[in-house]
Amino acid sequence: LLKYNSSHPRTDVHIDNGILAMTLAMTPKDRYVGGGTFFEHFGVSNVLQMDVGHGTFRPGSVRHGGHKVLEGTRYILGAFLLIEDKPEHVRRLKNRGSDLRKAGDLEGAAKHFEWALAINPKCTTCLKDWAEILLAEKRFVEAEEKIRAALELLEHQDSDALFTLGILLSEQGKDEESLKAYQQSLELNAEDAELCYNLGIKLGAKGDTKGEMNMYAKATNVDPQMGGAWVNWGTALAEAGNLDDAEMMFVKALECGPDVRPKALMNLALVHNTRANEYAQGGDLPSAKASALKASNLLDQAKPLLDELASDAAGADADSQRYITQFKPLRLQVHRLYGQILAGAGEYAACEEEFKRAAETYPDIPGVWDMLGRILELQGKTAEAAECKAKVTELTGR
């Protein structure tokens, strides 16, 4: 018995394990708002209306899903029919392969899909699952062959297969074909957050900023916990000069879990650092100081999280590695700007402390010692300033 309400509004597009599947509506239509089953190949908007007592029978392999229940509660009874006196070898091999894949035995899983396809070459789920294994193994050409075979059998009416094809084409540098595959997948299933996210990235790479942000909006509407979409949306807004809305997106990303938190913190720091620079150029030193301090504090929060990522080489993806690499230059930039603002406000001692902090953290950077030497010299601390100049000479060799 399946229950749908505002906290569990729908079921994603899926197939059922069984020769036949049945659904029976248990709730009168006037007891809820929204909801409704759809079959992917008929289109997401083509909702099957089922009042209480109405039901469907269909092959288990038909991809279907449900629209969100917005108000009230809807109950559905689901049942799956198997053939008692006939072993379903293909289904069993496919399910065993899926279990092995979940357990991390990709070689064993691929063998089971191969055996299943030897019995039934038209097992599309076996083709799709095998393609995803080949994708994980970076065997992109072989994976593309399998997924295209599945799509041919499915008359190109399967959003998951089209999404996988989009990833495979992207990995091979076929960006235009990849974009087309993502768009075709979106036409079938507009409520796939990861699909919208990936399509947003592709549109952004093409320079379609409006389309990019529209996809991130759709992704976060479907899954408010998709932190990557919030971060990318905020980045697109910031690059367009809309810092206020960008800040809102990065704050949203902070709520999405530990994997995205350091990225959100760094982007928020960048927003505040940009504001600090703008305030300083406009002569508003109090606002500049406040923004620079916020940027500094945000980076201090991000540092241990990035260090944890860096210590786990296997756990840091390419995007995380990019943030790890970018942290040091950004931290130095914030140290420099904050110190300059303090010096401009006549707070020489505070500026000295800021530059000393930078020198303690990054003693290998000549520019840090140069900044510290200048503020020391400005305060008449010639001996200490000379030591800083000597350090610059040592690091630069001149």
C-alpha positions in Angstrom: 0.0 0.0 0.0 1.5 3.3 -1.1 0.8 6.6 0.6 1.3 10.0 -1.1 1.0 13.4 0.5 2.9 16.7 0.8 5.8 15.1 2.6 6.0 12.1 0.2 4.3 13.6 -2.9 5.2 11.2 -5.7 7.2 8.3 -7.1 10.0 9.0 -9.6 9.9 7.4 -13.1 10.7 3.6 -12.7 9.9 0.1 -13.9 8.5 -2.8 -11.9 10.1 -6.3 -11.5 7.4 -8.6 -12.7 5.7 -9.9 -15.9 2.7 -7.8 -15.1 2.1 -4.9 -12.6 -1.2 -3.6 -11.2 -2.2 -0.4 -9.5 -5.5 0.2 -7.8 -6.7 3.6 -6.7 -7.9 3.5 -3.0 -8.8 7.1 -2.5 -11.7 9.2 -4.0 -10.4 12.0 -6.3 -12.0 14.7 -4.1 -9.7 13.8 -1.2 -6.5 15.1 -2.7 -5.2 17.7 -5.1 -2.6 16.8 -7.8 -1.2 13.4 -8.2 -1.9 10.9 -11.0 0.0 8.2 -12.8 1.7 8.8 -16.2 3.5 6.5 -18.6 6.7 8.1 -19.9 6.3 7.2 -23.5 2.9 9.0 -23.6 4.4 12.1 -22.1 4.6 13.4 -18.5 1.6 15.7 -19.0 -0.7 12.8 -20.1 -2.0 11.9 -16.7 -4.1 8.8 -16.2 -7.1 9.8 -14.1 -8.1 7.0 -11.7 -10.9 7.5 -9.2 -11.3 5.2 -6.3 -11.7 1.5 -7.5 -10.1 2.2 -10.8 -6.9 0.3 -11.7 -4.4 -0.5 -14.4 -2.6 -3.7 -15.6 0.6 -3.3 -17.6 3.9 -5.0 -18.4 6.3 -4.5 -15.6 8.9 -3.1 -18.0 6.8 0.0 -18.9 8.4 3.1 -17.4 5.9 5.2 -15.3 5.8 7.7 -12.5 3.5 9.9 -10.5 2.7 13.6 -10.3 3.1 15.4 -7.0 0.2 15.3 -4.5 -0.2 18.9 -3.5 -2.9 18.6 -0.8 -4.6 15.8 1.0 -3.6 12.1 1.0 -3.8 9.5 -1.8 -3.5 5.8 -1.4 -2.5 3.3 -4.2 -2.4 -0.5 -3.9 0.3 -2.0 -6.0 0.8 -5.6 -6.9 3.2 -7.6 -9.1 2.4 -10.8 -11.0 5.0 -13.5 -11.6 4.7 -16.9 -13.4 4.7 -19.6 -10.7 5.7 -22.6 -12.8 8.2 -21.0 -15.2 11.5 -19.6 -14.1 12.1 -16.1 -15.4 15.8 -16.5 -16.2 16.3 -13.1 -17.8 14.6 -11.2 -14.9 16.6 -13.2 -12.4 19.9 -12.7 -14.1 19.1 -9.0 -14.5 18.2 -8.6 -10.8 21.3 -10.6 -9.7 23.4 -8.3 -11.9 21.8 -5.3 -10.2 22.6 -6.7 -6.8 26.2 -7.3 -7.7 26.5 -3.8 -9.1 25.2 -2.3 -5.8 27.8 -4.5 -4.0 30.6 -3.0 -6.2 31.2 -6.2 -8.2 31.0 -4.5 -11.6 32.7 -7.4 -13.5 30.2 -9.9 -12.1 27.3 -7.6 -12.8 28.3 -7.1 -16.4 28.6 -10.9 -16.9 25.1 -11.4 -15.6 23.7 -8.7 -18.0 25.7 -10.4 -20.8 24.1 -13.8 -20.0 20.6 -12.3 -19.8 21.1 -10.6 -23.2 22.2 -14.0 -24.7 18.8 -15.3 -23.8 16.9 -12.1 -24.7 18.8 -9.6 -26.8 15.9 -7.2 -26.3 16.3 -6.8 -22.6 16.6 -3.0 -22.5 17.2 -2.8 -18.8 20.2 -5.1 -19.1 21.5 -2.9 -22.0 21.1 0.2 -19.9 22.6 -1.2 -16.7 25.6 -2.6 -18.7 26.1 0.8 -20.4 26.2 2.5 -16.9 28.9 0.0 -15.8 30.9 0.7 -18.9 30.5 4.5 -18.2 31.8 4.0 -14.7 34.8 2.2 -16.1 35.3 5.0 -18.6 34.8 2.7 -21.6 32.7 5.4 -23.3 32.5 4.0 -26.9 31.3 0.6 -25.7 28.8 2.2 -23.3 27.5 4.4 -26.1 26.9 1.3 -28.3 24.9 -0.4 -25.6 22.8 2.6 -24.7 22.0 3.4 -28.3 20.9 -0.3 -28.8 18.5 0.2 -25.8 17.2 3.5 -27.2 16.5 1.9 -30.6 14.4 -0.8 -28.9 12.7 1.8 -26.8 12.0 4.0 -29.8 14.0 6.8 -28.1 11.3 7.2 -25.5 13.3 6.6 -22.3 14.5 9.6 -20.3 17.1 7.6 -18.3 18.7 6.1 -21.4 18.8 9.6 -23.1 20.3 11.1 -19.9 23.0 8.4 -19.9 23.6 9.0 -23.6 24.0 12.7 -22.8 26.7 12.0 -20.2 28.5 9.6 -22.5 28.6 12.1 -25.4 29.7 14.8 -23.0 32.6 12.6 -21.8 33.7 12.2 -25.4 33.6 15.9 -26.1 30.5 15.7 -28.3 28.8 18.7 -26.7 26.2 19.5 -29.3 25.0 15.9 -29.4 25.1 15.7 -25.6 22.9 18.8 -25.4 20.4 17.4 -27.8 20.2 14.1 -25.8 19.6 16.0 -22.5 16.9 18.1 -24.2 15.2 15.0 -25.5 15.3 13.5 -22.0 13.9 16.6 -20.5 10.9 16.5 -22.9 10.1 13.0 -21.5 10.7 13.8 -17.8 10.9 17.4 -16.8 11.1 16.5 -13.1 14.6 14.9 -13.1 16.7 17.3 -11.0 20.0 15.8 -12.1 19.0 16.1 -15.7 18.0 19.7 -15.4 21.3 20.4 -13.5 23.4 18.8 -16.3 21.5 20.6 -19.0 22.1 23.8 -17.2 25.8 23.2 -17.3 25.7 22.5 -21.0 23.7 25.7 -21.7 26.0 27.8 -19.6 29.0 26.5 -21.6 27.2 27.6 -24.8 26.7 31.1 -23.3 23.0 30.7 -22.9 22.9 32.2 -19.3 19.1 32.6 -19.3 18.5 29.0 -20.3 21.2 27.9 -17.8 19.6 29.6 -14.8 16.2 28.4 -15.9 17.5 24.8 -15.7 19.0 25.4 -12.2 15.6 26.8 -11.1 13.9 23.7 -12.3 16.4 21.4 -10.7 16.1 23.1 -7.3 12.3 23.1 -7.6 12.3 19.4 -8.1 15.0 18.7 -5.5 15.6 21.7 -3.1 18.6 19.7 -1.7 20.6 19.8 -5.0 23.4 22.0 -3.7 25.3 22.0 -7.0 22.4 23.6 -8.8 22.2 26.4 -6.1 25.9 27.0 -6.3 25.9 27.2 -10.2 22.8 29.4 -10.2 24.5 31.7 -7.7 27.7 31.8 -9.8 25.8 32.7 -13.0 24.0 35.5 -11.1 27.3 36.8 -9.7 28.9 36.8 -13.1 26.0 38.8 -14.4 26.6 41.4 -11.6 23.6 40.4 -9.4 25.4 39.9 -6.1 22.3 40.1 -3.9 20.5 37.2 -5.6 23.7 35.3 -5.9 24.2 35.5 -2.2 20.7 34.1 -1.6 21.5 31.1 -3.8 24.8 30.4 -2.0 23.0 30.6 1.4 20.5 28.0 0.0 23.4 25.8 -0.9 24.7 25.9 2.7 21.6 23.9 3.7 22.3 21.1 1.3 24.8 18.9 3.0 28.6 18.7 3.8 29.7 18.0 0.3 28.6 21.3 -1.1 29.1 23.4 2.1 32.8 24.4 1.5 31.9 25.5 -2.1 29.0 27.6 -0.9 31.2 29.2 1.8 33.9 30.1 -0.7 31.4 31.6 -3.1 29.8 33.6 -0.3 33.3 34.9 0.6 33.9 35.9 -3.0 30.6 37.8 -3.0 31.5 39.7 0.2 35.1 40.3 -1.0 33.7 41.8 -4.3 31.4 44.0 -2.3 34.3 45.1 0.0 36.3 46.1 -3.0 33.4 48.1 -4.4 32.7 49.8 -1.1 36.4 50.7 -0.8 36.6 52.2 -4.3 33.5 54.3 -3.4 35.1 55.6 -0.2 32.8 53.7 2.1 35.5 52.2 4.4 33.2 51.1 7.3 31.0 49.0 4.9 34.1 47.8 3.1 35.7 46.7 6.4 32.5 44.8 7.4 32.2 43.0 4.1 35.9 42.0 4.1 35.6 40.7 7.6 32.6 38.6 6.5 34.7 37.2 3.6 37.5 36.4 6.0 35.3 34.6 8.5 33.6 32.5 5.7 36.9 31.4 4.4 38.0 30.4 7.9 34.9 28.2 8.1 35.6 26.6 4.7 39.3 25.8 5.4 38.9 22.7 7.6 36.2 21.3 5.3 38.5 21.7 2.3 41.4 20.2 4.2 39.2 17.2 5.0 38.4 16.8 1.3 42.0 17.2 0.3 43.1 14.4 2.8 40.7 12.0 1.0 42.2 11.9 -2.5 39.6 9.3 -3.7 36.7 11.3 -2.3 37.5 14.7 -4.0 36.1 15.0 -7.4 37.4 17.3 -10.1 35.1 20.2 -9.0 36.2 19.8 -5.3 39.8 19.7 -6.4 39.3 23.0 -8.2 37.9 24.6 -5.0 40.8 23.2 -3.0 43.3 24.8 -5.5 41.4 28.1 -5.6 41.3 28.5 -1.8 44.9 29.8 -1.3 44.8 32.6 -3.9 41.3 33.7 -2.6 42.5 33.7 1.0 45.5 35.8 0.1 43.3 38.2 -1.8 41.0 38.7 1.2 44.0 39.1 3.6 45.4 41.8 1.3 42.1 43.7 0.8 41.2 43.6 4.4 44.6 44.8 5.5 44.5 47.6 2.9 41.1 48.7 4.1 42.3 48.8 7.7 45.3 50.8 6.7 43.1 53.2 4.7 41.0 53.7 7.9 44.2 54.5 9.9 44.0 51.2 11.8 47.7 50.4 11.3 48.0 48.0 14.3 45.0 45.9 13.0 46.5 46.0 9.5 49.8 44.7 10.9 48.0 41.9 12.7 46.1 40.9 9.5 49.3 40.8 7.5 51.2 38.9 10.2 48.4 36.3 10.2 48.8 36.0 6.4 52.6 35.5 6.8 52.2 32.8 9.4 49.7 30.9 7.2 51.6 31.4 3.9 55.2 32.0 4.7 56.2 30.9 1.2 54.6 33.9 -0.6 56.9 36.9 -1.1 54.0 39.3 -1.5 52.8 38.6 2.0 56.2 39.6 3.5 56.2 42.7 1.2 52.8 43.8 2.5 53.8 43.2 6.1 57.1 45.1 5.6 55.3 48.1 4.2 52.9 48.5 7.1 55.8 48.0 9.6 57.8 50.7 7.9 54.8 53.0 7.9 54.7 52.6 11.7 58.4 53.3 12.0 59.3 49.7 12.9 62.4 49.7 10.6 64.2 46.7 12.1 61.1 44.4 11.6 60.5 45.9 8.2 64.1 45.1 7.2 63.6 41.4 8.3 60.5 41.3 6.0 62.5 42.7 3.1 65.2 40.1 3.7 62.5 37.4 3.6 61.3 38.7 0.3 64.9 38.5 -1.1 65.3 35.0 0.3 62.1 33.8 -1.4 62.6 35.6 -4.7 66.4 35.2 -5.0 66.9 38.9 -5.7 
